Amino acid sequence: MSKANVILTSLQACNSLNGLQIVHAQVIINGLLKIPAISNRLLNSYAISVSSSLSYAQLLFNQIQNPQTQAWNSLIRAFAQSLSPLQAIFYYNHMLMASLSRPDTFTFTFTLKACERVKALNKCQELHGFVIRSGYERCVVVSTNLMRGYAANGVIEAARSVFDNMPERDLVSWNSMISCYTQASFHLEALKLSEAMRFENVGLDGFTLVGLLSCCAHVGALNMGIFLHRIACEMGFVESVYVGNALVDMYAKCGNLDSAFCVFSRMRKRDVLSWNSMIVGYGVHGRGDEAISFFKQMLMAGFHPDSITFLGLLCGCSHQGLVEEGVEYFHMMVSRYNLKPGIKHYGCLVDLYGRAGKLEKALEVINTSSPSDPVLWRTLLGSCKIHRNVEIGEIAMKNLVQLEAASAGDYVLLATIYACTKDEEGVARTRKLIKSNGIKTTPGWSWIEIGNQVHKFVVDDKSHPDADMIYRKLEEIMHRAKFIGYTKDESLVAVSGSSSEDFLEKSSAYHSEKLAIAFGLATTPDGTSLRIVKNLRVCRDCHSFTKFVSRAYSRDLIVRDRVRYHHFREGLCSCGDYW
């Protein structure tokens, strides 16, 4: 066997930096570095196979005369996957300027991965042009990474254009496009894409299921989630811990905790995420006692809790008013598990005290933790609205203004506090501030799934094809609700529009969840449960309205707002009006 073959065999067996350096020394001693097969293999080993040796790879690369495309690719790939992905783009540029070698499939793929990581949109567009000129636009791998590069930069339309223009698409391409939509929160688009996927008989795998189940969880598409669950069972993917976790998360976020627990209890293998999904699920449904019980079971099973675990616990304690328990778990995460509280944990603690009416204690938490974070002040302001506390509400608002973080929603909360306390001057003063500063409120929207289709509504929505029928149904619902005791809460300032000029005046506006409820009642059989997802916190009037609707129509209505889940049944809500 020749020395070159011996070296190549040795390189193939190397799995440590020390061993690689010994072989490297033999390459130098025997003058074999000029042989491309050896230099490329050695470089690849430094760059890819052996960890923490990129600096050696660079030194070796600089010693290679006229490096071939394979050598460039090794460095570009290594840096694209490293903590310094920008260096991959640097080497790609250097390759074009200083080398006779031309980029190939791997060059484009690895450089696009770097563009995705550093969010280099201009470079991604430049690469796109070069890909077309070089004839690689028909390559599935290159086009898929080009698509991901655009999506990472927020240009979803360009990503979809690349996808649509691919002459051939494999399962990885479809999964990547679904992932692009999911990461950009285009969940409805991802679910629609899955319909086209089924139409073209592409098939699916575990990655497809996890991506689509995540979309179902976000939009509350329970029927679609059940359909995907059935497919997972038929194809054997339900045995995967990743698919199992996605199913637990989907059922919990779609308001069906019983099914979430059923999937969890049947999982042969679980990880921390499995337990967290249940604990967080119980937490956001306001079932703090059960979240605590599950936490204790988790410890008995030998799992180590993480920061997400305690977020779920704190959330459950907050929504159920378990102040002492919540404080105990907050201190436990620090003292027993050495976990540093994040801003979300402090937010939960502020919320815990605030909801319970301990506003001074909540204020103390902010001042001793992170007084420069607007999230905490905004949380306190929300609690002041619940308890109609003008003094502390004004303190919270003052800090938001000083931090230059006051939003339209914050002004709305303050105006609502003034309105609840009959402070007409405060309402007028806040209205003047909003109008003079041209502040825009966040438009409210609601999703409802009917069959396997998700419908979206906004305030006073007339865009739905069945708008006339929906408004006629809503008038009927209003009449029946009023007949059994519903009265509109005119004392509250509701976020009802998208402009600052009308949100304090449109108390008669039809909020998005009312339209979704009307559509659901009109298009589903008697007794069917309705599930609605809302992007904002449900207002008190809509909360009261939904309680009366559940009683008038003997329907279960599950509403997921920005804060928590509300299960309405027979005129009562699971939150006990504590939200």
C-alpha positions in Angstrom: 0.0 0.0 0.0 1.4 3.4 -1.0 2.1 6.1 1.6 -0.7 8.2 0.2 -3.2 5.4 0.7 -1.9 4.7 4.2 -2.4 8.4 5.1 -5.9 8.5 3.6 -6.8 5.3 5.6 -5.4 6.9 8.8 -7.3 10.1 8.2 -10.5 8.2 7.9 -10.0 6.6 11.3 -9.0 9.8 13.1 -11.5 11.0 15.7 -9.5 13.3 17.9 -7.5 16.4 17.4 -4.3 14.8 18.7 -4.5 11.9 16.3 -5.2 14.2 13.4 -2.1 16.3 14.2 0.0 13.2 14.2 -1.2 12.2 10.7 -0.8 15.8 9.6 2.9 15.7 10.7 3.3 12.6 8.5 1.8 14.4 5.6 4.3 17.2 5.9 7.3 14.9 6.4 6.4 12.9 3.3 5.6 15.9 1.2 2.1 14.8 0.5 0.2 18.1 1.1 0.2 18.8 -2.7 -2.0 15.8 -3.4 -5.5 17.1 -3.5 -7.2 14.0 -2.2 -5.0 14.2 1.0 -5.1 17.9 1.5 -8.9 18.0 1.0 -9.4 15.0 3.3 -7.1 16.5 6.0 -8.8 19.9 5.7 -12.3 18.3 6.0 -11.2 16.4 9.1 -10.0 19.6 10.8 -13.1 21.6 9.7 -15.9 19.1 10.1 -15.0 15.8 11.7 -13.0 16.9 14.7 -14.6 19.6 16.9 -12.9 22.8 18.0 -10.2 22.7 15.3 -11.4 25.4 12.9 -8.3 27.5 13.6 -6.1 24.6 12.4 -8.3 24.2 9.4 -7.7 27.8 8.5 -3.9 27.5 8.9 -3.9 24.4 6.7 -6.1 26.0 4.1 -3.6 28.9 3.8 -0.9 26.4 3.0 -2.8 24.8 0.1 -1.9 26.2 -3.3 -4.8 26.8 -5.6 -7.4 25.1 -3.3 -10.1 23.2 -5.2 -13.9 23.7 -4.7 -14.0 20.8 -2.2 -11.5 22.6 0.0 -13.4 25.9 -0.1 -16.6 24.0 0.7 -15.1 22.4 3.8 -14.3 25.8 5.4 -17.6 27.4 4.2 -19.6 24.5 5.6 -17.7 24.5 8.9 -18.2 28.2 9.5 -21.8 28.1 8.4 -22.4 25.6 11.3 -20.1 27.4 13.8 -20.5 30.3 16.2 -19.1 32.6 13.4 -21.4 32.0 10.4 -20.4 35.3 8.9 -17.0 33.8 8.2 -18.6 31.4 5.8 -19.9 34.3 3.7 -16.4 35.8 3.8 -14.8 32.6 2.4 -17.5 32.4 -0.2 -16.6 35.9 -1.4 -12.9 35.1 -1.3 -13.5 32.0 -3.3 -15.2 34.0 -6.1 -12.4 36.7 -6.2 -9.3 34.6 -5.7 -9.9 31.2 -7.1 -10.4 29.5 -10.4 -12.7 27.0 -8.6 -16.4 27.5 -9.2 -19.2 27.2 -6.7 -21.2 24.0 -6.8 -24.3 22.6 -5.0 -22.5 22.3 -1.7 -21.0 25.8 -1.9 -24.4 27.4 -2.5 -26.1 25.3 0.1 -23.6 26.0 2.9 -23.4 29.8 2.1 -27.2 30.0 2.1 -27.3 28.4 5.5 -24.9 31.1 6.7 -27.2 33.8 5.2 -30.1 32.2 7.1 -28.3 32.3 10.4 -26.9 35.9 10.1 -30.1 37.2 8.3 -28.1 38.6 5.4 -31.0 39.3 3.0 -28.9 41.2 0.4 -26.4 38.4 0.2 -29.2 35.9 -0.1 -30.6 37.8 -3.1 -27.2 38.0 -4.6 -26.8 34.3 -4.3 -30.2 33.8 -5.8 -29.1 35.6 -9.0 -25.8 33.6 -9.1 -27.7 30.3 -8.6 -29.9 31.1 -11.6 -27.0 32.2 -13.8 -25.1 29.0 -12.8 -28.0 26.8 -13.6 -28.5 25.5 -10.1 -32.1 26.7 -9.7 -33.3 23.3 -10.6 -31.4 21.7 -7.7 -33.8 20.8 -4.9 -31.2 21.1 -2.1 -30.1 24.6 -3.3 -33.6 25.9 -3.8 -34.7 24.6 -0.4 -31.9 26.4 1.4 -32.6 29.5 -0.7 -36.2 29.4 0.5 -35.1 29.1 4.1 -32.7 32.0 3.7 -35.5 34.2 2.5 -37.8 33.1 5.3 -35.2 33.8 7.9 -35.1 37.3 6.7 -38.8 37.7 6.9 -39.4 37.7 3.1 -42.0 34.9 3.1 -43.4 35.9 -0.3 -39.9 35.3 -1.9 -39.6 32.0 -0.1 -42.9 30.9 -1.5 -42.0 32.0 -5.0 -38.9 29.9 -4.9 -40.9 27.0 -3.7 -43.6 27.4 -6.4 -40.9 27.6 -9.1 -39.1 24.5 -8.1 -39.4 22.0 -11.0 -39.2 19.1 -8.5 -40.0 19.2 -4.8 -39.1 16.5 -2.3 -40.5 15.9 1.2 -37.7 18.1 2.7 -38.8 21.0 0.5 -42.4 20.7 1.6 -41.4 20.4 5.3 -39.1 23.4 4.9 -41.9 25.6 3.5 -44.2 24.5 6.3 -41.4 25.4 8.7 -40.9 28.8 7.1 -44.6 29.6 7.5 -44.6 28.4 11.1 -41.6 30.4 12.1 -43.1 33.5 10.6 -46.4 32.8 12.4 -48.2 32.2 9.1 -50.0 29.2 10.6 -53.1 29.2 8.4 -50.9 29.3 5.3 -49.0 26.3 6.5 -52.2 24.4 7.1 -53.4 25.3 3.6 -50.1 24.1 2.2 -50.6 20.7 3.8 -53.8 20.4 1.8 -51.8 20.8 -1.4 -49.3 18.4 0.0 -52.0 15.7 0.4 -53.4 16.5 -3.1 -50.0 15.8 -4.7 -49.5 12.6 -2.6 -46.2 13.7 -1.3 -46.5 11.8 1.9 -45.3 13.0 5.3 -42.9 12.2 8.1 -42.4 13.1 11.7 -41.1 16.6 10.8 -44.2 17.3 8.8 -46.5 16.2 11.7 -44.6 18.3 14.3 -44.7 21.4 12.1 -48.4 21.0 11.3 -49.4 20.2 14.9 -47.6 23.3 16.0 -49.8 25.3 13.6 -52.9 23.6 14.9 -51.9 24.5 18.4 -51.4 28.2 17.5 -54.8 28.7 15.7 -56.8 26.3 17.8 -57.5 23.9 14.9 -58.5 20.9 17.0 -60.3 19.0 14.2 -57.2 19.2 12.0 -55.1 18.2 14.9 -57.3 15.1 15.5 -56.9 14.2 11.8 -53.1 14.5 12.1 -53.2 12.4 15.3 -55.0 9.7 13.4 -52.4 9.7 10.6 -49.6 9.6 13.2 -51.2 6.5 14.7 -51.7 4.8 11.3 -48.1 5.5 10.2 -46.4 4.6 13.5 -45.1 8.1 14.2 -46.9 8.4 17.5 -44.1 6.4 19.1 -41.8 9.4 18.5 -41.3 11.5 21.6 -41.2 14.6 19.4 -44.6 13.8 17.7 -46.0 12.8 21.1 -44.9 16.1 22.6 -46.4 18.0 19.7 -49.7 16.2 20.2 -49.8 16.9 23.9 -49.0 20.6 23.2 -51.7 20.7 20.4 -54.4 19.3 22.5 -53.6 21.5 25.5 -53.5 24.6 23.5 -56.7 23.7 21.7 -58.4 23.5 25.1 -58.7 19.7 25.4 -56.6 18.8 28.4 -58.3 15.4 28.7 -56.9 14.3 25.3 -53.5 15.9 26.1 -53.3 13.8 29.3 -54.4 10.7 27.4 -51.6 11.1 24.8 -49.1 11.9 27.6 -50.1 8.8 29.7 -49.6 6.5 26.6 -46.1 7.8 25.7 -43.6 5.1 26.2 -40.8 7.6 26.4 -41.0 11.1 27.9 -38.6 14.0 28.3 -38.8 17.3 30.2 -40.7 18.9 27.3 -43.4 16.2 27.7 -44.0 17.1 31.4 -43.7 20.9 30.7 -46.4 20.7 28.1 -48.8 19.3 30.6 -47.8 21.6 33.4 -48.0 24.7 31.2 -51.3 23.4 29.8 -52.8 23.2 33.3 -51.3 26.5 34.2 -52.8 28.5 31.3 -56.2 26.9 31.9 -56.1 28.2 35.4 -55.8 24.8 37.0 -53.0 25.6 39.3 -53.6 22.7 41.7 -53.3 20.2 38.9 -50.1 21.9 37.6 -48.6 21.5 41.1 -49.7 17.9 41.3 -48.1 17.2 37.9 -44.9 18.9 39.0 -44.6 16.6 42.0 -45.2 13.6 39.8 -42.4 14.9 37.5 -40.0 15.0 40.4 -40.9 11.5 41.5 -40.3 10.3 38.0 -36.7 11.6 38.2 -36.9 14.5 35.8 -35.1 17.8 36.6 -37.4 20.9 36.1 -36.2 23.8 34.0 -37.3 27.4 33.7 -40.3 26.5 31.5 -41.6 24.2 34.2 -41.7 27.0 36.7 -43.3 29.3 34.2 -46.2 26.9 34.0 -46.4 26.6 37.8 -46.3 30.3 38.3 -48.9 30.9 35.6 -51.3 28.3 37.2 -50.8 29.8 40.7 -51.5 33.3 39.3 -54.7 32.4 37.5 -56.0 30.4 40.5 -55.0 32.9 43.1 -52.6 30.6 44.8 -50.3 33.4 46.1 -48.4 31.6 48.8 -47.8 28.5 46.6 -46.6 30.7 43.7 -44.1 32.6 45.9 -42.8 29.3 47.3 -42.2 27.9 43.8 -40.5 31.2 42.7 -38.0 30.9 45.5 -37.6 27.2 45.0 -36.4 27.6 41.4 -33.6 29.8 42.7 -32.6 28.1 46.0 -33.1 24.4 45.1 -32.6 24.2 41.4 -30.2 27.2 40.9 -32.3 28.6 38.0 -32.0 32.3 37.4 -35.5 33.9 37.0 -36.1 35.6 33.7 -38.3 38.5 32.9 -41.2 36.2 32.3 -40.8 34.7 35.8 -40.8 38.1 37.4 -43.8 39.0 35.2 -45.7 36.0 36.6 -44.8 37.0 40.1 -46.0 40.6 39.5 -49.2 39.1 37.9 -49.6 36.7 40.9 -49.6 39.6 43.4 -51.5 41.9 41.1 -54.4 39.7 40.4 -54.7 39.0 44.1 -55.0 42.7 44.8 -51.6 42.9 46.4 -50.6 45.8 44.2 -48.0 47.3 46.6 -46.2 44.0 46.7 -46.3 43.7 42.9 -44.8 47.2 42.8 -42.0 46.2 45.2 -41.2 43.2 43.0 -40.7 45.4 40.0 -38.6 48.0 41.8 -36.3 45.2 43.2 -36.0 43.1 40.0 -36.1 45.0 36.7 -37.6 48.4 36.9 -36.4 49.2 33.4 -38.5 46.5 31.7 -41.8 47.7 30.3 -43.4 44.2 30.4 -43.5 44.3 34.2 -45.0 47.8 34.3 -47.6 46.8 31.7 -48.5 43.7 33.8 -49.0 45.9 36.8 -51.1 48.3 34.8 -53.4 45.4 33.8 -53.8 44.4 37.5 -54.6 48.0 38.3 -57.5 47.8 35.8 -58.8 44.7 37.5 -58.8 46.4 40.9 -59.6 49.9 39.6 -56.5 51.4 41.3 -55.9 54.8 39.8 -52.9 55.7 42.0 -50.6 52.7 41.1 -52.0 52.6 37.6 -50.7 56.2 37.1 -47.3 55.1 38.5 -47.1 52.2 36.1 -48.1 54.4 33.2 -45.6 57.1 34.2 -42.8 54.5 34.1 -43.9 53.2 30.7 -43.8 56.8 29.3 -40.3 57.4 30.8 -39.1 54.2 29.2 -40.6 55.4 25.9 -42.4 52.1 25.8 -46.1 53.2 26.2 -48.3 51.6 23.6 -51.9 52.3 22.6 -53.0 49.3 24.7 -51.4 50.9 27.8 -53.3 54.2 27.2 -56.5 52.1 26.7 -55.9 50.3 30.1 -55.4 53.6 31.9 -58.5 55.2 30.3 -60.5 52.1 31.3 -59.3 52.5 34.9 -60.5 56.2 34.8 -63.8 55.2 33.3 -64.4 52.5 35.9 -63.8 55.0 38.7 -66.0 57.6 37.1 -63.1 59.9 36.5 -64.3 61.7 33.3 -61.4 64.2 33.4 -58.9 61.3 33.4 -60.7 59.7 30.4 -60.7 63.0 28.5 -57.1 63.6 29.3 -56.1 60.1 28.1 -58.2 60.5 24.9 -56.5 63.8 24.2 -53.0 62.2 24.6 -54.0 59.4 22.2 -55.3 61.7 19.6 -52.5 64.3 19.8 -49.8 61.6 19.5 -51.6 59.7 16.7 -51.4 56.4 18.7 -52.8 53.4 16.9 -54.4 50.5 18.8 -53.7 46.8 18.0 -56.5 45.5 15.9 -58.3 42.6 17.6 -59.0 39.4 15.7 -60.4 35.9 16.5 -60.1 32.5 14.9 -62.7 29.8 14.9 -62.4 26.4 13.3 -65.5 25.0 11.5 -64.9 21.5 10.1 -61.3 21.6 9.0 -61.3 25.3 8.0 -60.2 28.2 10.2 -62.1 31.5 9.8 -60.7 34.8 11.0 -62.8 37.8 12.1 -61.9 41.4 13.1 -64.0 44.0 14.8 -67.1 44.9 12.8 -65.9 42.5 10.1 -67.9 42.7 6.9 -65.4 40.8 4.7 -66.7 37.3 5.4 -68.7 35.8 2.5 -71.5 35.0 5.0 -71.4 38.4 6.7 -75.1 39.1 6.2 -76.1 35.8 7.8 -73.6 36.3 10.6 -75.0 39.7 11.6 -78.5 38.4 11.5 -77.5 35.5 13.8 -75.7 37.9 16.1 -78.9 40.0 16.5 -80.8 36.8 17.4 -78.1 35.9 19.9 -78.1 39.3 21.5 -81.9 39.1 21.9 -81.8 35.7 23.6 -78.9 36.7 25.8 -80.7 39.9 26.9 -83.8 37.9 27.6 -82.1 35.9 30.2 -80.3 38.9 31.8 -77.3 40.0 29.7 -76.8 43.8 29.8 -74.0 45.5 27.9 -71.3 46.9 30.1 -71.2 50.5 29.0 -68.8 51.6 31.8 -65.8 50.0 30.3 -63.5 51.4 27.6 -63.1 48.6 25.1 -60.5 48.2 22.4 -62.9 48.1 19.5 -61.1 49.5 16.5 -57.8 50.0 14.8 -57.7 53.8 15.1 -57.2 56.0 18.2 -60.2 58.2 17.2 -62.8 55.6 17.6 -61.8 53.1 20.3 -63.1 55.2 23.2 -66.4 55.8 21.4 -67.3 52.5 19.7 -68.8 50.7 22.8 -71.4 49.3 20.4 -68.8 47.7 18.1 -69.1 44.0 17.4 -65.9 42.6 18.7 -64.3 39.8 16.7 -65.1 37.0 19.2 -68.8 37.9 19.0 -68.8 37.5 15.3 -66.9 34.2 15.6 -69.4 32.9 18.1 -72.3 33.9 15.8 -70.7 32.2 12.9 -70.1 29.1 15.0 -73.6 28.9 16.3 -75.0 29.4 12.8 -72.9 26.7 11.1 -72.7 23.9 13.7 -75.2 21.4 15.1 -76.8 22.0 18.5 -74.6 20.8 21.3 -71.3 21.3 19.4 -68.5 22.9 21.4 -67.0 26.1 19.9 -63.3 26.9 20.2 -62.1 30.5 19.6 -58.6 31.9 19.7 -58.2 35.7 20.3 -55.1 37.8 20.0 -56.0 40.3 22.7 -57.3 39.9 26.3 -61.1 39.4 26.2 -62.9 42.5 27.5 -65.4 42.3 30.4 -68.4 42.9 28.2 -67.5 40.0 25.8 -66.7 37.8 28.8 -70.2 38.5 30.3 -71.8 38.1 26.8 -70.2 34.7 26.3 -71.3 33.4 29.7 -75.0 34.2 28.8 -74.6 32.7 25.3 -73.4 29.4 26.8 -76.4 29.4 29.0 -78.9 30.5 26.4 -77.8 27.9 23.8 -76.6 25.2 26.1 -73.2 25.2 24.4 -69.7 24.8 25.7 -67.5 27.7 24.5 -63.7 27.7 24.9 -62.0 31.0 24.4 -58.2 31.3 24.4 -57.2 35.0 24.8 -53.8 36.5 25.2 -53.8 35.7 28.9 -55.5 32.4 29.5 -58.2 29.9 28.6 -61.9 30.5 29.4 -64.2 27.5 29.5 -67.8 28.8 29.4 -70.6 26.4 30.3 -74.2 27.0 31.5 -73.6 30.6 32.2 -70.3 30.2 34.2 -66.7 30.5 33.2 -63.8 28.3 34.5 -61.9 31.5 35.5 -64.5 32.3 38.1 -64.3 35.9 36.8 -60.7 36.0 38.0 -58.6 36.8 35.0 
